[in-house]
């Protein structure tokens, strides 16, 4: 969980920080952080580094599944993973897109 917070504090572009702060309440779509959502909802089963735990290793999940396929797995469950771990469609898309980049 410590790695999630370091992304925000490492920015050296103050104008970027200011725009992020002023836009957080109006740009919910861009404010959705797939990595952070994963850390808060999925890492307990899939590991903080995607290495797997109770759930499977996801370090190269994007080589096997597209974002759309990952979205279906998140929504419907698969194997021992229950359906509905995430319910918000924007969060599901954000996590699926982030995982699909893991190849």
C-alpha positions in Angstrom: 0.0 0.0 0.0 2.9 2.3 0.5 3.8 2.3 -3.2 0.4 3.7 -4.1 0.9 6.9 -2.2 4.3 7.6 -3.6 3.0 8.3 -7.1 1.2 11.5 -6.0 4.0 12.9 -3.9 6.8 12.4 -6.5 5.4 14.8 -9.1 7.7 17.8 -9.8 5.2 19.6 -12.0 3.3 21.9 -9.7 0.9 23.0 -12.4 -0.1 19.4 -12.8 -0.7 19.1 -9.1 -2.9 22.2 -9.1 -5.0 21.1 -12.0 -5.4 17.6 -10.4 -6.6 19.2 -7.2 -9.1 21.6 -8.8 -10.4 18.9 -11.2 -10.9 16.0 -8.7 -14.5 16.7 -8.0 -15.5 17.3 -11.6 -13.5 14.7 -13.5 -14.4 11.5 -11.9 -13.7 9.5 -15.0 -10.0 10.6 -15.1 -9.7 10.5 -11.4 -10.2 6.7 -11.3 -6.9 5.0 -10.5 -6.9 1.4 -11.4 -3.7 0.6 -9.5 -5.1 2.2 -6.3 -8.4 0.4 -6.7 -6.5 -2.9 -7.2 -4.4 -2.2 -4.0 -7.5 -1.5 -2.0 -9.8 -4.4 -3.3 -7.7 -7.1 -5.0 -4.2 -7.2 -3.6 -5.2 -9.3 -0.6 -5.9 -12.2 -2.9 -3.6 -11.4 -5.9 -0.7 -9.9 -4.0 0.6 -6.4 -3.7 3.0 -7.0 -6.6 0.5 -9.1 -8.6 2.5 -12.1 -7.6 -0.5 -14.2 -6.5 -1.6 -15.3 -3.1 -5.0 -17.0 -2.7 -5.8 -15.7 -6.2 -3.6 -16.3 -9.3 -0.5 -14.4 -10.3 -1.4 -11.5 -12.5 2.0 -10.1 -13.4 1.4 -11.0 -17.1 -2.4 -11.2 -17.2 -2.5 -8.8 -20.1 -0.7 -11.3 -22.3 -3.6 -13.7 -21.8 -6.7 -11.5 -21.5 -7.8 -8.2 -23.1 -9.3 -5.4 -21.0 -12.8 -6.5 -22.0 -12.1 -10.1 -20.9 -10.7 -8.9 -17.6 -13.8 -6.7 -17.1 -16.0 -9.7 -17.6 -13.9 -11.7 -15.0 -14.2 -8.9 -12.5 -17.9 -8.6 -13.0 -18.8 -12.3 -13.2 -16.1 -13.9 -11.2 -14.0 -16.9 -12.3 -12.9 -20.0 -10.5 -12.7 -19.1 -6.8 -13.0 -15.4 -7.4 -16.5 -14.2 -6.6 -18.5 -11.9 -8.8 -19.1 -8.4 -7.7 -15.8 -7.6 -5.9 -16.0 -4.3 -7.7 -19.4 -2.9 -8.6 -18.7 0.5 -10.1 -18.3 0.3 -13.9 -15.6 3.0 -14.0 -13.6 1.2 -11.4 -13.9 -2.1 -13.2 -12.7 -0.5 -16.5 -9.8 1.3 -14.7 -8.6 -1.9 -13.1 -9.1 -4.0 -16.2 -7.2 -1.4 -18.4 -4.4 -1.3 -15.8 -4.1 -5.1 -15.7 -4.4 -5.5 -19.5 -1.1 -3.5 -19.7 0.7 -6.2 -17.6 2.4 -8.3 -20.3 
